[in-house]
């Protein structure tokens, strides 16, 4: 199979979808790997590494889309790439279609097969989303703590405090992968941490593993009690494949102290606050109701080398199945791939995406 790896063009997106070592393994198995020049440079993987791995370097952005049967990316196609989509093309990347009706319609019209990393589910887990959730969760405390600094508009609270001064208060909405990683980082800094969660078993797990953090059943009343004293609020809620639930209204934000910070990790699924809107690494924050909002939709792209390694570790076995067997047989050998098919042959094939946009849903026909 011909596998294409284009350079990411999203603002400040330096990740690449395939490591040179992964390209080597695919070439060794008899596949052709087309890599756009400089695709891996931002993550510290120069063209020479791909050439030594046996990949074919191409000089333009269109070639991996035009020639490859399987296109492997990190982020969703942008409008300038819509014209490169074609019928029968298998596109494997993060899509987050529940928050993007326009892209959903483009994929349907182009009749591509959109296979989404974030909806592949195995044993009630999302193995291709988890590595990026881990990075985003840990990163949320780093950026949140930075933007609490007075010189960038924050309240001037140091999360860890000092002897004789109470630490900052961190509230994490959601105890999933990104939530627990945020809580662990905040706990490590010495902050006062509370995790809101609705799953009792998950709360028991959090209580056992997060030795100094608190757990609290997640409802609006409990959140309203916490907001007047919170310094850093982390939105880490996730409904697989669906739009993020809006748990934080504008009125609720008004209860937070001036200069406090909201990091909305769920922004790529629409965000969990009424006031959230996507931002970029170049211009990451804005202020609403006196609260700094950090809503960067590709947070892990800031740590491109770590994120590229973590992503390829998770995706490679699925890429190998697709390349070796093609989509129909790969789905037979690994049924979890079926849950990743969001759009196919002009139809939405993931129920949560269809419900988000009030579209008809149908099972993928392989």
N, C-alpha and C positions, 0 to 999 in steps of 0.2 A: 504494500500500500504506500501511496505518497502522502506524507505527513507535512503540513505546512506550519511554520512558526513565525508569524509576523511580529514586528516590533510594536509594542504598545504605544498608542498615541494619546491616551488620556493624560490630562494635565498632571505633571509630576508623578507619572506612573513608571517606575523603573524596574518593576519585576519582569521576568520573562517566563514563559510557560513551560520551558523544557531546559534542563541542565545539559551541558555537554556530555556528561556521563550517561544520561538517559538517552540522548541522541545516539551515542555509541552502541548502547544495547539494542536499540531499534534497528540500526544499520546492520549490526551483527546478525539480527534475525531476518535479514533480507529486505528490509523496508528502505525507502528513500526518504530522507529528511531534508526539507527545504527550509533554511533559516535566513530571514532577512538580515542583512548586514547591520551590525550594532544593536541587534535585538537584545543581547545579554550584557551589553557594556555597562548599563546603569546598575546592574547587580554584581558587577565585578567579573563578568565572564566574556572576555574579548572574542572576536571572530576566530582567532587562531585556535582556540579550544574546540570550537565546533568543527573547524576544518580538520583538525587532528582526529576528531571523533568519527570522521567520515561523512559528515553532513555536507550538503551543497549550499553554499552561500549565494544569495540572490540580492541584487542591488536595488530592487524597487519593492514598494509595499504591496502592489497588486499581485505579484507572481505567486506567493504562497496561497492566496485565495483562489487564483485562477487554475492552478495546476494540481493542488492538493485535493485528495478525497476526504481527508480528515484535517481540519484546521484547529490547532490547539492554541488557545489564548489565555490571558489572565482576566481581562475585563470585557464587558459587553461591547459589541460593535458600536462605533460612534456614527453620527450622520454622514460624515465623509467616507465611511466604509460601506454604507448601505448599498451603493452601486456595485460592490464587489461580491455581494451575496448572490448565489445562484441555486436553481432547483437541484435537489439531491445532495447538496453539500452538507457534510456533517461538521457542525461547529461545536466544540467542546470548551466551555469557559464558564465564568460566573456571569449570570444574566440578571437575576433579581427582577424578573418580569412583572411581578405583582405590583411593583411601584413604577412601572414604565409601560403604559398602554401603547404609546407610539412605537416603541421598539417591537412590542408583541405583534402589532399589525404589520410592521415591515417584514418580520420573519415569516408571518403567515403568507403575505403576498409573494415573497421571494421563494416560498416552498422549500426552505432549508430545514434540516433536522437540527433543532436546538437542544443540545444535551447540557444540562446545567449542573455544575459542580455542587451547588448549594442545596439541591433537592435529592441527591442520591442518598438513600437511606438504607442502612444495614443494622439490624438488631436494635432498632429504635435510636440509632445514632446517625449523625451526618458526617461521615469520615472525611469528606473532601472540604467541608466548611470548617471543621474543628481547628485545623492548624491556624487559619487566618483569624478565627474567633479568639484563639489563645493569644495571638500577637496583639489583636485589637484590645482585648481585655487588659493585658499588661501595659500596653501603650497608653490606655485611657488615664491611668493614674499618673504616668509621666507627664502627659500634656496637661491634664487637669491641674496637677500640682504647679506646673510652670505658669499657667494662666491665672492662678490665684495670686501671683506676684503683683504688687501694687503698680510697678512700672509698666505693666501691660494691661492694666485696667481692672485687676482683681482686687479682692478685699484685703490682701496682705497677710493672709493666714498661711503659716507653714504647717503642712499636714502632720508632720511628726511632732510638732511642739518642741519644747525644750524643758529642762528641769524647772519646775515651778510654774509652767504654763501648760494649760490643757492642749492636747493635740487637736487637729482639725477633724471635722466629722464628715465621713464619707457614707453615702447611702447608695446601694447598688440595687437597681430594679431588675430582678431576674437572676436566678442562681444556676444558669446553664454554663456552657463552656466559657463564654466571654465574661460572664458575671463572676464565676469563681476565680478566674485569673485576675480580674480587677481587684477582687476582695483580697486575694493573697498578696498582691503587690502593695495595696494600701496597708494591709496588716503588717507587712514587712517594714514599711516606713514608720510604723508606730501610730498610725491614725486610728481614730475610733470608727469602727466599721459596722454597718448594719446591712444585711442582705434581705430583701423582700422577695418572697417566693410563695407559690400556691401549692406546690407538690410536697406533701408531707414527707415522703421518703427522701426526696431531694434535700429537704430541710434537715432531716436527721443526718444525712451524709455531710452536709455543710457544717453542722454543729460538731461533728466528730473531727473533721479535717481542718476546719478553721478555728484554731484553739482560742483565739481572743476576740474573734468577730461574733456578732449577734445575728440571730435569724428572727424574722418577724413575718407573720402571715401577710401576704400582699393583698391589701384592699385600699380603697380610697381614704377611708377614715384614718388608717394607720399612716399612710403617706402624708396626709394633711397635718398630723401631729408632728412628724419629723421635719417637714420642710422649713419651719421658721429657724431651725438651728443647724441646717445642713450647709456645709461649705462646698462640697463637691458631690454632684448627683450624676450617677452613671446609668444611662439607659441601655440595658442589656437584654431586653425581651426579644423573643423569637418565636414565631409560629412558622414552621417549615414551609417554605414556598409562598406563604401568604404575606399580605401587608402587615406591618407591625401594628399592634394595637396602640391607640392614642391614649396613654395613661396619664399624661400631664397636660392639663389645660392652661390657658393663659392666666386665668384667675389663680390657679395653684402656684404658678411661677411667682406671682406677686407676693406670696408668703415667704419666699426665699430671701435671705439677707442680700443687700446690694453688694455687687462684686463677687458673688458666689458663681460657680461654674457648673454648666451642664455639658457632659460629653455624651452625645447621642450615638452610640455604636450601631443602633438599629436604623440609621439614616438610609442605608442602601436598600432597606425594605420599606422606605417611606417615613421612618422616624417615629419615635414614641411620644413626642411632644407636639402639641398644636403649633408651636412657634418654630419648630425645626425646619430648616431648608438646607439642601446640600451645599457644602463649601469645598474649597480645595486647599492643598498644602500651601499654596502661595498666599491665600487669604483665608485662613482657617476659622476665624471667629467673627461673630457679630453679637450685638447686645439687644436683647428684648426684655422689657420689664426689669431692667437693672441687672440681668443675669447674662454672663458671657456664655454663648452657645458655641461649642466645638462640634461641627457636623461634617467632617471630612468623609466622603463616601468611599475612599480607598485608603483607609488608615494604614494597613500593613505595607503599602507602597513606600512609606517613609523609611522602612527598614528592609530595603529591597533584597539584600543578599540573604538575610535570615529567612525572609518570607518566601523567596524563590526556592530555597532549599527545602523548606517545610512543605510548600505546595507540591513540588515535584515528588517528594517522598510519598505523598498521599495519592497523587493522580497517576503515577507511572504505571501501576499494575492495570488500571482501567484503560489507559492508552494502549498498553501492550495487548490487552484482550481485543480492543476495537481494531487495532492494526492487524493482528494475526487472523481474526475470524470474521471481521465485518460486524456491523451492528446487530443483525438478527441472531446470528449464532452466539455472539458475545453475550446478548441478553439471555439466551438459553443457559449458557455456562455460568453467568453471574446475573441473576434476576434483579439485583439491586439497580442495575443500569436502567431498567424500565422506569423507575421512579425519577430518573434524571431527565427523561424526554419531556420537554415542556411544549415544544411546537414541532409538528411533523406533517409534511405534505399539505400544508395550508390550514391545518387544524390545531387548536390548542389541546394539548394532551396531558395537561396537569390540572387537576381539579381546582386547587387553590388559586392558580393563575387565572383560570376561567372565571371563578367566583369574584375575584378582585376587580375584573373588568366587565362583569355581567355578559360574558361570552359563552357560547356553547362549548361543552367539553366532550371529548371522545377519547377512547382508549387508543394508544398508538397501534398502528397496523404494520406489523413487520412481515 
